[in-house]
Amino acid sequence: MSDSNRLWAWSRLTWIAVAATFFLIAFGGFVRISESGLGCGDDWPLCNGQLVPDWSFATFVEFGHRVIAAIVALLVVAVAVTAWKWGTGDPLWTRLKRAGVVAVVLVVIQIMLGAVTVWLELPPASVILHLGTAMLLMGLLIWAALTAGSSVAGRSVKVSDAASGAALWTAAYGFVVVLAGGLVANLDAGHACQGFPACSGSWMPADNPLMHLHWGHRLLAYALFAWALFLPSFVKKRRVADQGARRAAITTTVLVVLQLLIAAGMVSMALPAWMRATHVALGAAVFGSLVWLAWTVARPVEGRSAGFV
């Protein structure tokens, strides 16, 4: 197998791991929303003291989440092992090998956090760390898959300028917004602010910690929404010849707008479960699209003559 074919195959395997990780994050939100987080009691790795437990709805959901997590772990290990098996001394493969190692470390941390979360009966701090680690894992896998796939087409050079820096910081900011939303959900602050876009009819909510937490998340999200509306034109001006960067920016904007609409519906309709689950999945999708955008803006198509500023 040629090196290009190996890169192509490795990229596809990594995209499968990305999809599985995204599903794990979305399903983890369903576990919380359905109040199934202790469906296996405080046992780990066993479930209610059994390898294969007696079934109830909560047990089925929590056990299913653990099975999905195990699949993700196996896929990430396969990604890392394959990179080291197929990789050469080329700098590109060196980066991919390192990415594989870091991904395995994140999976180990994720497993440990999952165990601690169950043992301590779902403390918000460990739940948020658990979510954050999963998001970082998904972002790293997206970066690695894009790097390997684009290198097949001869695109492995990165551009560092104001545009690439802005895209990277936007991805980091999106990560913070998603974690803030997870904190709102896990501290049961979703009902603290009624109405939309103001908080219970006020733009300066009363002295209530949960209300302040909810309102803080909203303000962070509003800022991301405002910037997302500007993103397509920002990228178009700075990456004139790069259709891929423009597509990534437009996709991000669409996802952020959908996320805001779902959020508005949630607070207007007393937090229906299906909207809450959709909100979790869209949050992960928004972060994934921001990583895609950051990577795309940082890679040239035809050098500076193609419209980089």
N, C-alpha and C positions, 0 to 999 in steps of 0.2 A: 504494500500500500504506500502510495506517495505521501509526502509530508502534507500536501494540500488536502488530500483525501482524509488523512488522519485529523487534521484541524477541523475539517467539515464535520466528520463523524463525532469528534469530541464536542464541538459546538452544539450539535443536535442532542447529544446525551445531556449536556448541561442545561439546555432549554427544557428538557423533560424534568430535570431537578428543579428548575425555576417554577414550572407549572405545579409541581407537587408541593413546593413550599408555599406558593400562593394559596393553594387549596387548603393547606394546613392552617394558615393564618385565618382564612375565611371560616373554616370549620371550627377553629378555636373560638371565634366570635360566637358561633352558634352554640357551642358548649356553655359559654357564659350566659347567653341570652336565655337558653332553655333551663338554666340553673342546674346543669348536669356536671359541674366541676368536681363534685364529690360523689359522683355516681359509682366510683370504686372505693368509696370511703377514704380513709387517710392512708391506704395501702399503696406502696410502690416498690418494686415493679409489679407485684401481684395486684389483683383487683378483687377487693373484698375477701382477701385471704386465699384466692384461687387463681390458677393460671388461666383458666377459662371460666368466667363467673356465671352464676345464674342471672338470667336477663330480666331487667326492668328497662324502661325507656331511658332513664338517666344513666344506668350502667352501660347500656348499648351505645349511647352517644359518647360517653367518656372513654369507653374501651375502644370505640372506633377512632377517636382522636389519637389514642396511643398507637393504634395500628398504623394510621397515616404517618405519624411522627417516625415510626420505625422504618417505613418505606422511604421517607425523606432521608433518614440517616443512611440507609443502604445506598441510595442514589448518590448522595454526596461522597461517600466512601468510594463508590465506583468512579465518580468523576476524578477524585484525587489519584486513585491507583492508576487509572488509565492515562492521566497526564504524565505520571512518572514512568509508566511503561512505554508510552509512545514518544515522549518528549526527547528532544535532542539537546545539544548544548546551545542552541539558538536562543538569543535573548527573549524572544517571544515565548518560547516554551518554558523558559526559566520563570517568567512572570506567571504563566498559567499554572505551573507546578506550585509556586508559592500561594497562588489563589486557592488551589485545591487543599493545601495544608491548612490555610486559615479557615477555609470552609469547614473542614473536619473539626478544628478547634471550636468553632462557633456551634457546631452540632453537639459536641461534648458539653459545652457550657449550657446549651439549650436543654439537653437531657437532665443535667444536674438541677437547673432551675425548675424544670417540670417536676422533678422529684421533691424538691424543697417546697414548691407551691402546694403539692398534695399533702406532704407531711405536716405543714403548718396551716392547712385548711384554708388556702386561697387568700393569703394576705395581699393587699393591693400592690405593695412594693415589688414583690416577687412576680406577680402577674404582669406588671408593666415591664419589668426586666425581661421576662419571658417573651413578651410581644416584641420588645425592642431587638432582642437577639435574633428572632425569626426574621424581622424586617432587614436587619443588617445582612443576614445570610442570603436572603432573596436578592438584595442589592448587589452583593458581591458576585453571586452566580450570574446575574444579568450582565454585569460588567465583563465577566470572564467569557460568557457565551458570545457577546458582541465582539469582543477582542479576537477570539478565535475565528469566528465566522467572517469578519471583515478582512482579516489577514489573508484569507483565501483569495480575496480580490486585490491584494497588495496594499491594504490600508492599515498600517500599523504605527504610523507616526502620529504623535499628538501635538496639538497646538495649544499654547498657553498664552492667553490674552484676556482682555476684560470680559469678553463674551463667555469664554469657557469658565472663567472664574465665577461669573454671575450665575451660570447654569449649575455649577457645582454647589454654590451656596444655597441656591434655591432648593436643590435636592436635600441638603442638610436641614433647611428650614422646614421642608415638607415632612421630614422624619420627626421633627419636634412637634409639629402640629398633630400628626397621627398619634404620637405617644400621649400628648395632652388629651386627646379625645379618649384614649384608652383609660387614662386616669379619671376622667369625668364619669365614664361608664362604670368603672370598678369601685368608685366611691359613691355610686348611686346618686350622682349629681345631675342626672339627665332631666329630672323634673324641677330643678332649682330655678330655671329660667323658663317662663311661659311666654308664648308669643314669638313673633319674628318680624323684623330683624332685631328689634330692641329686646331687652331682658325684662319680662313682666311689665312692659310699657315704659321702661326707663333705660336711658343710655348711661346712667350712673347708678347701678344697682345698690341696694341697701347693704348694710354691714352683716353679711351672711357668708361664712367661708365657702359653703358649697355653691352659692350663687356666684361668688367671686371666681371660683374655679371654673364653673361653666362659662361665665362671661369672658374670662381670660382665654379659654379655648376658642370661643367665637371670634374674639378680636384677632387672634392669630390666624384663624381661618379666613376672616374677611380680608386681611392683608394679603394672604396667599391668593385669594380669589381676584383681588384687584390687580395683582402682578400677573396672574395667569392670563387675564384679558389682554395684557400688553405683550405677552410672550411671543405670539406669532409675528407681530411686526418687528419686535426687537431682534428676533432671530433672522428674519428676512433681510433686514438691513445689514446685518453683520455676516451672514452666510449666503450671499446672493446666489451662488450656483449650487447650493447644497439642498436638494429637495428632501433628502432624508431628515435633515435637521428641522426643516419646516414641518414635515409630517409629524415629527416627534413633538414639536411645540403645539401644533393644532390638537393632537391627541391629548396632550396634557391639559390644555384649556378645556376641551370637551369634558374630560373626566372631572376636573375641578368644578365646572358648572353643574354637572350632574350631582356631584357630592353635595354642593350647597343646596340644590333643590331637594334632595333627599333629607338633608338636615332640617330644612324649613318644614317639610312634611312631617318629620318626626315630632318636632315640638308643637306643631299645630294639631296633631292627631293623637296626642298622649302616648307617644313612643311605641307604635305598633311593632311587634317582633320582627316582621319581615323587613320593615324599613331599617331597623337597627342592624339586622344581619347584612343588608345591602350596604349600609353605611360602613361597616367593618371591611367588607370586600372592596368597596370603592376606595377606601383609604389606602389599602395595600396597593391597589391598581394605580392610584395617583402617585404614590412613592415610586413604584416601579417605572412609571412613565417619566418621572423626573430623573431617575438614574439613566434611563435610555436617552433622554434629552441631553443630560450632562456629558455622557459618553460621546454622543453624536456631534455635539458642538465642539468637542475637543479633538475631533479627528478631521483632517483635511480631505478634500476630494481631489483637487488638482493644485494644491498649494495656494500661496497668497494671491496668485493671479485669478483664482476662482472667486474672489470676492471677500477675502478675510480682511478685517479691519481691527 
